[in-house]
Amino acid sequence: MKDYHINIFYSDEDGGYIADIPDLKNCSAFGTTPSEALQQVLISQKLWLEEAKSSNLPIPKPQYRPIIYQVV
């Protein structure tokens, strides 16, 4: 299985970095640095997947690709 895409961006409103995984609904995290946001979202991803498995919910396959990586 390939990995889920992770977006990391700076939020002026939050005063730090937000990391999210578009394929996993509401899976995101905050950090004061990009690497901290990444570490936190990887923890969120693990917990998201564990909860989905224990609740017998479908786990989406990694599909999201930013437009800059899509081949026309």
VMD Tcl script that builds the backbone (N, CA, C; Angstrom):
set m [mol new atoms 216]
animate dup $m
set s [atomselect $m all]
$s set {name element resname resid chain x y z} {
  {N N MET 1 A 0.839 -1.183 0.000}
  {CA C MET 1 A 0.000 0.000 0.000}
  {C C MET 1 A 0.880 1.240 0.000}
  {N N LYS 2 A 0.532 2.199 -0.836}
  {CA C LYS 2 A 1.306 3.433 -0.798}
  {C C LYS 2 A 0.820 4.311 0.352}
  {N N ASP 3 A 1.609 5.295 0.697}
  {CA C ASP 3 A 1.291 6.142 1.835}
  {C C ASP 3 A 0.230 7.177 1.503}
  {N N TYR 4 A -0.439 7.632 2.543}
  {CA C TYR 4 A -1.393 8.731 2.404}
  {C C TYR 4 A -0.632 10.044 2.220}
  {N N HIS 5 A -1.173 10.909 1.381}
  {CA C HIS 5 A -0.576 12.232 1.178}
  {C C HIS 5 A -0.851 13.088 2.414}
  {N N ILE 6 A 0.131 13.851 2.809}
  {CA C ILE 6 A -0.003 14.758 3.947}
  {C C ILE 6 A 0.258 16.179 3.481}
  {N N ASN 7 A -0.688 17.073 3.758}
  {CA C ASN 7 A -0.515 18.504 3.496}
  {C C ASN 7 A -0.024 19.160 4.783}
  {N N ILE 8 A 0.946 20.056 4.666}
  {CA C ILE 8 A 1.391 20.848 5.813}
  {C C ILE 8 A 1.428 22.306 5.367}
  {N N PHE 9 A 0.766 23.159 6.143}
  {CA C PHE 9 A 0.730 24.576 5.789}
  {C C PHE 9 A 0.708 25.424 7.053}
  {N N TYR 10 A 1.155 26.669 6.895}
  {CA C TYR 10 A 1.161 27.597 8.026}
  {C C TYR 10 A -0.190 28.285 8.115}
  {N N SER 11 A -0.720 28.392 9.322}
  {CA C SER 11 A -1.986 29.066 9.565}
  {C C SER 11 A -1.744 30.309 10.416}
  {N N ASP 12 A -1.959 31.476 9.814}
  {CA C ASP 12 A -1.839 32.724 10.579}
  {C C ASP 12 A -2.845 32.739 11.727}
  {N N GLU 13 A -4.046 32.251 11.446}
  {CA C GLU 13 A -5.113 32.253 12.443}
  {C C GLU 13 A -4.732 31.436 13.677}
  {N N ASP 14 A -4.101 30.293 13.455}
  {CA C ASP 14 A -3.721 29.418 14.561}
  {C C ASP 14 A -2.312 29.699 15.090}
  {N N GLY 15 A -1.528 30.436 14.325}
  {CA C GLY 15 A -0.170 30.767 14.756}
  {C C GLY 15 A 0.766 29.574 14.771}
  {N N GLY 16 A 0.557 28.659 13.823}
  {CA C GLY 16 A 1.409 27.481 13.737}
  {C C GLY 16 A 1.097 26.692 12.483}
  {N N TYR 17 A 1.598 25.492 12.428}
  {CA C TYR 17 A 1.461 24.654 11.243}
  {C C TYR 17 A 0.356 23.616 11.427}
  {N N ILE 18 A -0.396 23.435 10.370}
  {CA C ILE 18 A -1.465 22.442 10.331}
  {C C ILE 18 A -1.030 21.360 9.353}
  {N N ALA 19 A -1.195 20.117 9.759}
  {CA C ALA 19 A -0.949 18.979 8.872}
  {C C ALA 19 A -2.263 18.216 8.766}
  {N N ASP 20 A -2.629 17.828 7.544}
  {CA C ASP 20 A -3.839 17.040 7.384}
  {C C ASP 20 A -3.641 15.954 6.345}
  {N N ILE 21 A -4.493 14.932 6.440}
  {CA C ILE 21 A -4.471 13.809 5.504}
  {C C ILE 21 A -5.821 13.816 4.792}
  {N N PRO 22 A -5.876 14.325 3.564}
  {CA C PRO 22 A -7.152 14.492 2.871}
  {C C PRO 22 A -7.974 13.209 2.716}
  {N N ASP 23 A -7.330 12.070 2.580}
  {CA C ASP 23 A -8.065 10.816 2.397}
  {C C ASP 23 A -8.735 10.320 3.685}
  {N N LEU 24 A -8.309 10.820 4.827}
  {CA C LEU 24 A -8.877 10.402 6.108}
  {C C LEU 24 A -9.651 11.578 6.703}
  {N N LYS 25 A -10.964 11.512 6.616}
  {CA C LYS 25 A -11.828 12.628 7.018}
  {C C LYS 25 A -11.510 13.094 8.441}
  {N N ASN 26 A -11.286 14.387 8.566}
  {CA C ASN 26 A -11.019 15.052 9.850}
  {C C ASN 26 A -9.728 14.604 10.530}
  {N N CYS 27 A -8.792 14.063 9.786}
  {CA C CYS 27 A -7.512 13.656 10.366}
  {C C CYS 27 A -6.515 14.794 10.145}
  {N N SER 28 A -6.253 15.535 11.219}
  {CA C SER 28 A -5.338 16.661 11.125}
  {C C SER 28 A -4.656 16.876 12.470}
  {N N ALA 29 A -3.645 17.738 12.468}
  {CA C ALA 29 A -2.907 18.010 13.700}
  {C C ALA 29 A -2.243 19.374 13.605}
  {N N PHE 30 A -1.800 19.873 14.741}
  {CA C PHE 30 A -1.173 21.184 14.856}
  {C C PHE 30 A 0.241 21.015 15.398}
  {N N GLY 31 A 1.138 21.900 14.960}
  {CA C GLY 31 A 2.487 21.945 15.508}
  {C C GLY 31 A 3.055 23.343 15.380}
  {N N THR 32 A 4.021 23.665 16.221}
  {CA C THR 32 A 4.648 24.986 16.124}
  {C C THR 32 A 5.685 25.028 15.013}
  {N N THR 33 A 6.104 23.844 14.545}
  {CA C THR 33 A 7.019 23.738 13.401}
  {C C THR 33 A 6.429 22.716 12.427}
  {N N PRO 34 A 6.877 22.742 11.159}
  {CA C PRO 34 A 6.384 21.740 10.215}
  {C C PRO 34 A 6.670 20.308 10.683}
  {N N SER 35 A 7.854 20.068 11.247}
  {CA C SER 35 A 8.176 18.701 11.675}
  {C C SER 35 A 7.316 18.263 12.861}
  {N N GLU 36 A 6.995 19.179 13.751}
  {CA C GLU 36 A 6.115 18.839 14.871}
  {C C GLU 36 A 4.703 18.525 14.363}
  {N N ALA 37 A 4.223 19.309 13.410}
  {CA C ALA 37 A 2.899 19.045 12.827}
  {C C ALA 37 A 2.892 17.676 12.149}
  {N N LEU 38 A 3.968 17.331 11.458}
  {CA C LEU 38 A 4.068 16.027 10.809}
  {C C LEU 38 A 4.049 14.906 11.844}
  {N N GLN 39 A 4.837 15.033 12.889}
  {CA C GLN 39 A 4.861 14.015 13.949}
  {C C GLN 39 A 3.462 13.822 14.533}
  {N N GLN 40 A 2.775 14.928 14.790}
  {CA C GLN 40 A 1.449 14.859 15.398}
  {C C GLN 40 A 0.410 14.241 14.459}
  {N N VAL 41 A 0.487 14.559 13.169}
  {CA C VAL 41 A -0.505 13.990 12.246}
  {C C VAL 41 A -0.249 12.507 12.021}
  {N N LEU 42 A 0.987 12.071 12.127}
  {CA C LEU 42 A 1.264 10.629 12.027}
  {C C LEU 42 A 0.659 9.877 13.214}
  {N N ILE 43 A 0.666 10.486 14.379}
  {CA C ILE 43 A -0.009 9.905 15.542}
  {C C ILE 43 A -1.519 9.883 15.294}
  {N N SER 44 A -2.046 10.988 14.779}
  {CA C SER 44 A -3.481 11.057 14.467}
  {C C SER 44 A -3.876 10.002 13.442}
  {N N GLN 45 A -3.032 9.801 12.436}
  {CA C GLN 45 A -3.308 8.791 11.412}
  {C C GLN 45 A -3.386 7.398 12.044}
  {N N LYS 46 A -2.434 7.079 12.882}
  {CA C LYS 46 A -2.420 5.768 13.541}
  {C C LYS 46 A -3.701 5.561 14.343}
  {N N LEU 47 A -4.084 6.571 15.120}
  {CA C LEU 47 A -5.297 6.471 15.930}
  {C C LEU 47 A -6.547 6.399 15.056}
  {N N TRP 48 A -6.577 7.172 13.974}
  {CA C TRP 48 A -7.721 7.169 13.051}
  {C C TRP 48 A -7.907 5.767 12.481}
  {N N LEU 49 A -6.827 5.167 11.999}
  {CA C LEU 49 A -6.904 3.836 11.394}
  {C C LEU 49 A -7.274 2.773 12.426}
  {N N GLU 50 A -6.726 2.873 13.638}
  {CA C GLU 50 A -7.077 1.918 14.697}
  {C C GLU 50 A -8.564 1.998 15.032}
  {N N GLU 51 A -9.083 3.203 15.134}
  {CA C GLU 51 A -10.503 3.384 15.458}
  {C C GLU 51 A -11.393 2.853 14.342}
  {N N ALA 52 A -11.029 3.135 13.098}
  {CA C ALA 52 A -11.812 2.630 11.968}
  {C C ALA 52 A -11.837 1.099 11.979}
  {N N LYS 53 A -10.698 0.477 12.222}
  {CA C LYS 53 A -10.633 -0.990 12.258}
  {C C LYS 53 A -11.477 -1.547 13.397}
  {N N SER 54 A -11.347 -0.971 14.585}
  {CA C SER 54 A -12.086 -1.494 15.737}
  {C C SER 54 A -13.588 -1.261 15.612}
  {N N SER 55 A -13.982 -0.259 14.834}
  {CA C SER 55 A -15.409 0.036 14.623}
  {C C SER 55 A -15.944 -0.588 13.341}
  {N N ASN 56 A -15.111 -1.377 12.673}
  {CA C ASN 56 A -15.495 -2.004 11.394}
  {C C ASN 56 A -15.948 -0.993 10.343}
  {N N LEU 57 A -15.284 0.141 10.321}
  {CA C LEU 57 A -15.574 1.171 9.323}
  {C C LEU 57 A -14.641 0.990 8.127}
  {N N PRO 58 A -15.098 1.383 6.950}
  {CA C PRO 58 A -14.225 1.250 5.777}
  {C C PRO 58 A -13.003 2.160 5.892}
  {N N ILE 59 A -11.880 1.651 5.433}
  {CA C ILE 59 A -10.640 2.432 5.429}
  {C C ILE 59 A -10.345 2.805 3.983}
  {N N PRO 60 A -10.380 4.108 3.686}
  {CA C PRO 60 A -10.148 4.529 2.300}
  {C C PRO 60 A -8.719 4.239 1.848}
  {N N LYS 61 A -8.599 3.890 0.592}
  {CA C LYS 61 A -7.268 3.706 0.008}
  {C C LYS 61 A -6.686 5.082 -0.282}
  {N N PRO 62 A -5.368 5.200 -0.220}
  {CA C PRO 62 A -4.744 6.489 -0.566}
  {C C PRO 62 A -5.038 6.846 -2.023}
  {N N GLN 63 A -5.689 7.978 -2.238}
  {CA C GLN 63 A -6.022 8.414 -3.596}
  {C C GLN 63 A -5.643 9.856 -3.869}
  {N N TYR 64 A -5.654 10.685 -2.833}
  {CA C TYR 64 A -5.434 12.113 -3.028}
  {C C TYR 64 A -4.051 12.379 -3.611}
  {N N ARG 65 A -4.038 13.174 -4.657}
  {CA C ARG 65 A -2.787 13.651 -5.255}
  {C C ARG 65 A -2.966 15.123 -5.581}
  {N N PRO 66 A -2.087 15.980 -5.085}
  {CA C PRO 66 A -2.203 17.394 -5.428}
  {C C PRO 66 A -2.148 17.573 -6.939}
  {N N ILE 67 A -2.800 18.578 -7.419}
  {CA C ILE 67 A -2.901 18.811 -8.859}
  {C C ILE 67 A -1.532 18.943 -9.521}
  {N N ILE 68 A -0.534 19.446 -8.788}
  {CA C ILE 68 A 0.788 19.619 -9.400}
  {C C ILE 68 A 1.448 18.293 -9.728}
  {N N TYR 69 A 0.967 17.184 -9.110}
  {CA C TYR 69 A 1.542 15.869 -9.378}
  {C C TYR 69 A 0.707 15.034 -10.346}
  {N N GLN 70 A -0.438 15.557 -10.745}
  {CA C GLN 70 A -1.308 14.816 -11.639}
  {C C GLN 70 A -0.824 14.993 -13.072}
  {N N VAL 71 A -0.797 13.907 -13.795}
  {CA C VAL 71 A -0.373 13.950 -15.188}
  {C C VAL 71 A -1.620 14.057 -16.049}
  {N N VAL 72 A -1.580 14.975 -16.972}
  {CA C VAL 72 A -2.745 15.185 -17.843}
  {C C VAL 72 A -2.704 14.228 -18.996}
}
mol reanalyze $m
mol bondsrecalc $m
mol representation Tube
mol addrep $m
